Amino acid sequence: MAYIKLYEGSFIIVQLIQKKLESQGIVPVIKDETESARLAGFGVFGSGNQQLFIHESEEREALKIVQKALAGLGL
């Protein structure tokens, strides 16, 4: 099972995209290295960005959803 990075950005935008994907039956995996380091007790100064991954078989549909979501935000 292979996952690919679909998007990387701020928490708010990643959460918006996550909700839109889930409403279409696509369940993404969110990776937040800053939060993981904080929970492990390490101090991290980073971008605060999150990464959103999806299964490669869902890439085509997921890209359409992301593009539409970002266009709706003017990005």
N, CA, C and O atoms as CSV, one atom per row, in Angstrom:
chain,resi,resn,atom,element,x,y,z
A,1,MET,N,N,0.842,-1.163,0.000
A,1,MET,CA,C,0.000,0.000,0.000
A,1,MET,C,C,0.896,1.239,0.000
A,1,MET,O,O,1.668,1.440,0.938
A,2,ALA,N,N,0.805,2.048,-1.015
A,2,ALA,CA,C,1.655,3.225,-1.125
A,2,ALA,C,C,0.839,4.505,-0.951
A,2,ALA,O,O,-0.237,4.670,-1.525
A,3,TYR,N,N,1.383,5.385,-0.150
A,3,TYR,CA,C,0.765,6.688,0.056
A,3,TYR,C,C,1.644,7.760,-0.563
A,3,TYR,O,O,2.867,7.632,-0.602
A,4,ILE,N,N,1.007,8.817,-1.045
A,4,ILE,CA,C,1.742,9.926,-1.653
A,4,ILE,C,C,1.330,11.225,-0.964
A,4,ILE,O,O,0.205,11.371,-0.486
A,5,LYS,N,N,2.277,12.163,-0.929
A,5,LYS,CA,C,1.975,13.468,-0.323
A,5,LYS,C,C,1.163,14.267,-1.325
A,5,LYS,O,O,1.598,14.522,-2.448
A,6,LEU,N,N,-0.015,14.652,-0.896
A,6,LEU,CA,C,-0.933,15.391,-1.750
A,6,LEU,C,C,-0.798,16.888,-1.551
A,6,LEU,O,O,-0.908,17.664,-2.501
A,7,TYR,N,N,-0.556,17.293,-0.299
A,7,TYR,CA,C,-0.519,18.724,0.007
A,7,TYR,C,C,0.277,18.952,1.282
A,7,TYR,O,O,0.316,18.096,2.166
A,8,GLU,N,N,0.904,20.104,1.366
A,8,GLU,CA,C,1.572,20.538,2.592
A,8,GLU,C,C,1.252,21.996,2.808
A,8,GLU,O,O,1.403,22.815,1.901
A,9,GLY,N,N,0.807,22.324,4.014
A,9,GLY,CA,C,0.470,23.708,4.293
A,9,GLY,C,C,0.045,23.893,5.737
A,9,GLY,O,O,0.289,23.041,6.592
A,10,SER,N,N,-0.592,25.014,5.987
A,10,SER,CA,C,-0.999,25.369,7.345
A,10,SER,C,C,-2.075,24.429,7.867
A,10,SER,O,O,-2.790,23.779,7.104
A,11,PHE,N,N,-2.166,24.378,9.178
A,11,PHE,CA,C,-3.142,23.536,9.858
A,11,PHE,C,C,-4.554,23.790,9.342
A,11,PHE,O,O,-5.291,22.844,9.066
A,12,ILE,N,N,-4.932,25.043,9.212
A,12,ILE,CA,C,-6.301,25.404,8.833
A,12,ILE,C,C,-6.641,24.903,7.431
A,12,ILE,O,O,-7.713,24.338,7.216
A,13,ILE,N,N,-5.744,25.107,6.491
A,13,ILE,CA,C,-6.012,24.671,5.117
A,13,ILE,C,C,-6.009,23.149,5.027
A,13,ILE,O,O,-6.845,22.568,4.335
A,14,VAL,N,N,-5.084,22.505,5.717
A,14,VAL,CA,C,-5.043,21.035,5.704
A,14,VAL,C,C,-6.331,20.473,6.300
A,14,VAL,O,O,-6.864,19.488,5.789
A,15,GLN,N,N,-6.839,21.081,7.368
A,15,GLN,CA,C,-8.088,20.602,7.967
A,15,GLN,C,C,-9.265,20.775,7.006
A,15,GLN,O,O,-10.129,19.903,6.924
A,16,LEU,N,N,-9.303,21.877,6.292
A,16,LEU,CA,C,-10.357,22.114,5.305
A,16,LEU,C,C,-10.313,21.046,4.206
A,16,LEU,O,O,-11.339,20.469,3.845
A,17,ILE,N,N,-9.116,20.795,3.685
A,17,ILE,CA,C,-8.961,19.787,2.636
A,17,ILE,C,C,-9.322,18.410,3.169
A,17,ILE,O,O,-9.973,17.628,2.477
A,18,GLN,N,N,-8.909,18.111,4.386
A,18,GLN,CA,C,-9.229,16.821,4.995
A,18,GLN,C,C,-10.741,16.601,5.032
A,18,GLN,O,O,-11.219,15.529,4.660
A,19,LYS,N,N,-11.492,17.598,5.473
A,19,LYS,CA,C,-12.951,17.478,5.557
A,19,LYS,C,C,-13.574,17.266,4.180
A,19,LYS,O,O,-14.498,16.467,4.027
A,20,LYS,N,N,-13.067,17.981,3.185
A,20,LYS,CA,C,-13.612,17.835,1.830
A,20,LYS,C,C,-13.296,16.451,1.264
A,20,LYS,O,O,-14.139,15.847,0.601
A,21,LEU,N,N,-12.101,15.949,1.519
A,21,LEU,CA,C,-11.747,14.606,1.054
A,21,LEU,C,C,-12.621,13.562,1.742
A,21,LEU,O,O,-13.152,12.663,1.089
A,22,GLU,N,N,-12.767,13.680,3.046
A,22,GLU,CA,C,-13.552,12.707,3.799
A,22,GLU,C,C,-15.010,12.705,3.356
A,22,GLU,O,O,-15.660,11.660,3.381
A,23,SER,N,N,-15.531,13.861,2.952
A,23,SER,CA,C,-16.921,13.912,2.493
A,23,SER,C,C,-17.108,13.154,1.183
A,23,SER,O,O,-18.231,12.818,0.807
A,24,GLN,N,N,-15.999,12.887,0.490
A,24,GLN,CA,C,-16.039,12.131,-0.758
A,24,GLN,C,C,-15.538,10.702,-0.573
A,24,GLN,O,O,-15.303,9.996,-1.554
A,25,GLY,N,N,-15.375,10.278,0.665
A,25,GLY,CA,C,-14.973,8.911,0.954
A,25,GLY,C,C,-13.476,8.650,0.900
A,25,GLY,O,O,-13.048,7.496,0.909
A,26,ILE,N,N,-12.675,9.711,0.845
A,26,ILE,CA,C,-11.215,9.574,0.833
A,26,ILE,C,C,-10.708,9.917,2.234
A,26,ILE,O,O,-10.958,11.009,2.745
A,27,VAL,N,N,-9.998,8.975,2.842
A,27,VAL,CA,C,-9.499,9.189,4.203
A,27,VAL,C,C,-7.995,9.472,4.137
A,27,VAL,O,O,-7.202,8.561,3.903
A,28,PRO,N,N,-7.603,10.736,4.345
A,28,PRO,CA,C,-6.189,11.089,4.288
A,28,PRO,C,C,-5.460,10.792,5.591
A,28,PRO,O,O,-6.079,10.590,6.636
A,29,VAL,N,N,-4.147,10.769,5.509
A,29,VAL,CA,C,-3.284,10.647,6.675
A,29,VAL,C,C,-2.584,11.992,6.837
A,29,VAL,O,O,-1.991,12.512,5.893
A,30,ILE,N,N,-2.659,12.545,8.039
A,30,ILE,CA,C,-2.056,13.847,8.321
A,30,ILE,C,C,-0.782,13.629,9.130
A,30,ILE,O,O,-0.782,12.907,10.127
A,31,LYS,N,N,0.297,14.258,8.691
A,31,LYS,CA,C,1.571,14.171,9.398
A,31,LYS,C,C,1.954,15.575,9.866
A,31,LYS,O,O,2.017,16.514,9.072
A,32,ASP,N,N,2.205,15.696,11.155
A,32,ASP,CA,C,2.579,16.978,11.745
A,32,ASP,C,C,3.823,16.751,12.597
A,32,ASP,O,O,3.719,16.367,13.762
A,33,GLU,N,N,4.995,16.986,12.020
A,33,GLU,CA,C,6.249,16.715,12.716
A,33,GLU,C,C,6.442,17.617,13.931
A,33,GLU,O,O,7.030,17.187,14.923
A,34,THR,N,N,5.970,18.836,13.876
A,34,THR,CA,C,6.108,19.756,14.998
A,34,THR,C,C,5.329,19.233,16.196
A,34,THR,O,O,5.839,19.219,17.316
A,35,GLU,N,N,4.097,18.805,15.962
A,35,GLU,CA,C,3.268,18.283,17.050
A,35,GLU,C,C,3.836,16.970,17.575
A,35,GLU,O,O,3.824,16.737,18.784
A,36,SER,N,N,4.326,16.121,16.704
A,36,SER,CA,C,4.926,14.853,17.143
A,36,SER,C,C,6.138,15.108,18.037
A,36,SER,O,O,6.314,14.439,19.055
A,37,ALA,N,N,6.963,16.068,17.658
A,37,ALA,CA,C,8.142,16.394,18.461
A,37,ALA,C,C,7.736,16.982,19.808
A,37,ALA,O,O,8.335,16.662,20.835
A,38,ARG,N,N,6.731,17.831,19.802
A,38,ARG,CA,C,6.251,18.437,21.050
A,38,ARG,C,C,5.746,17.363,22.007
A,38,ARG,O,O,6.054,17.385,23.199
A,39,LEU,N,N,4.966,16.421,21.472
A,39,LEU,CA,C,4.427,15.359,22.320
A,39,LEU,C,C,5.523,14.454,22.872
A,39,LEU,O,O,5.367,13.866,23.942
A,40,ALA,N,N,6.630,14.343,22.142
A,40,ALA,CA,C,7.752,13.519,22.594
A,40,ALA,C,C,8.654,14.271,23.573
A,40,ALA,O,O,9.583,13.689,24.134
A,41,GLY,N,N,8.383,15.559,23.780
A,41,GLY,CA,C,9.153,16.337,24.739
A,41,GLY,C,C,10.312,17.108,24.152
A,41,GLY,O,O,11.176,17.590,24.885
A,42,PHE,N,N,10.341,17.230,22.837
A,42,PHE,CA,C,11.406,17.973,22.181
A,42,PHE,C,C,10.913,19.361,21.803
A,42,PHE,O,O,9.757,19.539,21.419
A,43,GLY,N,N,11.792,20.332,21.915
A,43,GLY,CA,C,11.462,21.666,21.447
A,43,GLY,C,C,11.817,21.768,19.975
A,43,GLY,O,O,12.938,21.460,19.571
A,44,VAL,N,N,10.860,22.198,19.186
A,44,VAL,CA,C,11.088,22.265,17.742
A,44,VAL,C,C,10.654,23.621,17.226
A,44,VAL,O,O,9.557,24.100,17.515
A,45,PHE,N,N,11.527,24.217,16.467
A,45,PHE,CA,C,11.174,25.444,15.774
A,45,PHE,C,C,11.076,25.081,14.307
A,45,PHE,O,O,12.087,24.850,13.644
A,46,GLY,N,N,9.875,25.032,13.813
A,46,GLY,CA,C,9.680,24.635,12.425
A,46,GLY,C,C,8.624,25.493,11.774
A,46,GLY,O,O,8.161,26.491,12.326
A,47,SER,N,N,8.268,25.076,10.605
A,47,SER,CA,C,7.304,25.836,9.821
A,47,SER,C,C,5.893,25.718,10.367
A,47,SER,O,O,5.054,26.580,10.104
A,48,GLY,N,N,5.617,24.656,11.129
A,48,GLY,CA,C,4.273,24.448,11.630
A,48,GLY,C,C,3.339,23.893,10.576
A,48,GLY,O,O,2.133,23.798,10.801
A,49,ASN,N,N,3.879,23.529,9.443
A,49,ASN,CA,C,3.058,22.975,8.376
A,49,ASN,C,C,2.721,21.521,8.644
A,49,ASN,O,O,3.452,20.803,9.326
A,50,GLN,N,N,1.605,21.117,8.093
A,50,GLN,CA,C,1.202,19.728,8.134
A,50,GLN,C,C,1.281,19.158,6.723
A,50,GLN,O,O,1.173,19.885,5.735
A,51,GLN,N,N,1.470,17.853,6.650
A,51,GLN,CA,C,1.502,17.164,5.367
A,51,GLN,C,C,0.287,16.255,5.295
A,51,GLN,O,O,-0.074,15.599,6.272
A,52,LEU,N,N,-0.336,16.226,4.127
A,52,LEU,CA,C,-1.527,15.419,3.918
A,52,LEU,C,C,-1.203,14.359,2.875
A,52,LEU,O,O,-0.805,14.680,1.755
A,53,PHE,N,N,-1.375,13.103,3.245
A,53,PHE,CA,C,-1.087,11.980,2.369
A,53,PHE,C,C,-2.374,11.232,2.037
A,53,PHE,O,O,-3.291,11.169,2.856
A,54,ILE,N,N,-2.437,10.670,0.839
A,54,ILE,CA,C,-3.559,9.831,0.441
A,54,ILE,C,C,-3.014,8.600,-0.274
A,54,ILE,O,O,-1.875,8.581,-0.741
A,55,HIS,N,N,-3.852,7.584,-0.347
A,55,HIS,CA,C,-3.454,6.375,-1.071
A,55,HIS,C,C,-3.323,6.716,-2.548
A,55,HIS,O,O,-4.135,7.464,-3.093
A,56,GLU,N,N,-2.313,6.173,-3.186
A,56,GLU,CA,C,-2.039,6.510,-4.581
A,56,GLU,C,C,-3.205,6.205,-5.514
A,56,GLU,O,O,-3.344,6.854,-6.551
A,57,SER,N,N,-4.038,5.239,-5.174
A,57,SER,CA,C,-5.176,4.889,-6.037
A,57,SER,C,C,-6.247,5.975,-6.033
A,57,SER,O,O,-7.118,5.983,-6.903
A,58,GLU,N,N,-6.193,6.894,-5.064
A,58,GLU,CA,C,-7.180,7.970,-4.957
A,58,GLU,C,C,-6.641,9.318,-5.433
A,58,GLU,O,O,-7.294,10.349,-5.271
A,59,GLU,N,N,-5.460,9.298,-6.015
A,59,GLU,CA,C,-4.777,10.552,-6.365
A,59,GLU,C,C,-5.576,11.430,-7.325
A,59,GLU,O,O,-5.726,12.627,-7.082
A,60,ARG,N,N,-6.080,10.865,-8.389
A,60,ARG,CA,C,-6.756,11.674,-9.414
A,60,ARG,C,C,-7.946,12.429,-8.827
A,60,ARG,O,O,-8.062,13.640,-9.014
A,61,GLU,N,N,-8.825,11.728,-8.123
A,61,GLU,CA,C,-10.000,12.371,-7.541
A,61,GLU,C,C,-9.596,13.360,-6.447
A,61,GLU,O,O,-10.171,14.444,-6.345
A,62,ALA,N,N,-8.617,12.990,-5.635
A,62,ALA,CA,C,-8.177,13.854,-4.543
A,62,ALA,C,C,-7.585,15.162,-5.062
A,62,ALA,O,O,-7.818,16.222,-4.480
A,63,LEU,N,N,-6.829,15.096,-6.141
A,63,LEU,CA,C,-6.251,16.322,-6.711
A,63,LEU,C,C,-7.335,17.291,-7.156
A,63,LEU,O,O,-7.199,18.500,-6.968
A,64,LYS,N,N,-8.396,16.783,-7.736
A,64,LYS,CA,C,-9.510,17.640,-8.160
A,64,LYS,C,C,-10.134,18.337,-6.955
A,64,LYS,O,O,-10.453,19.525,-7.009
A,65,ILE,N,N,-10.304,17.587,-5.870
A,65,ILE,CA,C,-10.901,18.142,-4.657
A,65,ILE,C,C,-10.004,19.230,-4.065
A,65,ILE,O,O,-10.494,20.280,-3.649
A,66,VAL,N,N,-8.704,18.985,-4.028
A,66,VAL,CA,C,-7.749,19.964,-3.490
A,66,VAL,C,C,-7.737,21.223,-4.343
A,66,VAL,O,O,-7.782,22.333,-3.813
A,67,GLN,N,N,-7.676,21.060,-5.649
A,67,GLN,CA,C,-7.674,22.231,-6.536
A,67,GLN,C,C,-8.916,23.078,-6.365
A,67,GLN,O,O,-8.841,24.306,-6.346
A,68,LYS,N,N,-10.065,22.420,-6.241
A,68,LYS,CA,C,-11.316,23.147,-6.055
A,68,LYS,C,C,-11.334,23.865,-4.700
A,68,LYS,O,O,-11.786,25.006,-4.606
A,69,ALA,N,N,-10.845,23.195,-3.659
A,69,ALA,CA,C,-10.808,23.804,-2.332
A,69,ALA,C,C,-9.886,25.028,-2.308
A,69,ALA,O,O,-10.239,26.067,-1.751
A,70,LEU,N,N,-8.716,24.897,-2.909
A,70,LEU,CA,C,-7.761,26.011,-2.918
A,70,LEU,C,C,-8.269,27.164,-3.774
A,70,LEU,O,O,-8.060,28.328,-3.432
A,71,ALA,N,N,-8.935,26.853,-4.884
A,71,ALA,CA,C,-9.498,27.910,-5.731
A,71,ALA,C,C,-10.584,28.671,-4.966
A,71,ALA,O,O,-10.714,29.887,-5.108
A,72,GLY,N,N,-11.355,27.955,-4.164
A,72,GLY,CA,C,-12.386,28.590,-3.357
A,72,GLY,C,C,-11.827,29.539,-2.307
A,72,GLY,O,O,-12.511,30.454,-1.850
A,73,LEU,N,N,-10.574,29.307,-1.934
A,73,LEU,CA,C,-9.891,30.188,-0.972
A,73,LEU,C,C,-9.109,31.296,-1.667
A,73,LEU,O,O,-8.553,32.181,-1.016
A,74,GLY,N,N,-9.074,31.237,-2.981
A,74,GLY,CA,C,-8.299,32.223,-3.729
A,74,GLY,C,C,-6.819,31.925,-3.735
A,74,GLY,O,O,-6.011,32.835,-3.921
A,75,LEU,N,N,-6.438,30.669,-3.536
A,75,LEU,CA,C,-5.032,30.277,-3.518
A,75,LEU,C,C,-4.646,29.560,-4.797
A,75,LEU,O,O,-3.493,29.156,-4.954
